[in-house]
Amino acid sequence: MKKVLLLTAAVVLSAPLMGCNSPGERAAGGAVIGGLGGAGIGALASNGSAGGTLAGAAIGAASGAVVGAATAPPQRCAKWGWDYEGRRVCVAFYNN
């Protein structure tokens, strides 16, 4: 029961990371959330062994980072500029 309560508290405390916008921020938030969830599942599945907990955390963090980066919303350009080769590029993004 204590493990389940600890896992629930960890997921609730990581909830503010779910509102990140850029792909890098989403990947970092997904890695944290996936790592915590994976560690909890690994600990429950392996009866609390350290190897199972670490394996679950590693798998959860990796998959959370991939899913977080893939689900980031597209960024909208706030200001356009020109690069050194004369191509139009976005120099500032809206803060979603």
N, C-alpha and C positions, 0 to 999 in steps of 0.2 A: 504494500500500500504506500509505503514511504517513497518508493521509486516512481510510482505513477504520479504521486503528488509533486515530486521534484520535476518530473518531465513536463507536467502541465504548467508548472510555474515558469519553467524555462521557455516554453513555447509562448506563453502569455507575455513574458518580458521581452521576447524578440519580435512581438507584433509591430512595434513602430518601424521596424526595418522593411515592412511590407509596402510602404508607400514611396519607396525610392523610384527615381525616374530614369536615370541614364543606364545603359547596359552594364557598365562597370559597377554602379551602385546596386543594381538589381542582382548581379552575379554575386556580389559580396553578401548581400542580405539573404539570398537563396542559399549560399554556402553555410551561413550561420544557422539558418532555420533547418536546413537539411542535415547538418552535422548534429544539431541537438536532437532532432527526431530520430536520426539514425543511431545515435548513441543510446537513446532510450530503448529503441526496438532491439538493438544488439544486446543490450544488457538484459532485457526481458527474455530474449530468445536463448541466450547462453547462460542463464541462471546467474548473472552477475560477474562472469569471468572478464578479466581485463582485455583479453584478446578479442572476444566477441564484441565488447563495447567499442574498442578502437576500430575494428573492422566496420562495424555499423556506422560509426561516426565518419570514417573516411569515405565510404560509399555514399552516405547521405550528403556529405558536403560536396562531393564531386557532382552528383546528380542535381543537387540544389543549385549549384553555380551554373550549370548548363541550362537548366530550365529557367532560372532567373534572368539570365542574359538573353535567352531566346524570346521571352515574353515581354521585353521592355517595349514601351510604346515608342513610335517614331518621334524624333525630335523635330520641332518646327523652327525654321530659321527666323531670327528676329532682325538680323542685319547682314546685308550682302556686301562683299568687298571683292578685290581682285588680287590674285597671287602674282608672283614674279614673272610668270609666263603668260599673263594676260587672261587667265581663266577666271570665271566668276566662281567665288567660293563663299560659303557661309562663315561669318566671323563671330557671330553671337547667336545663341539659342534662347528661345523662350523658356522660362522656368515653369514647368508644368506643375 
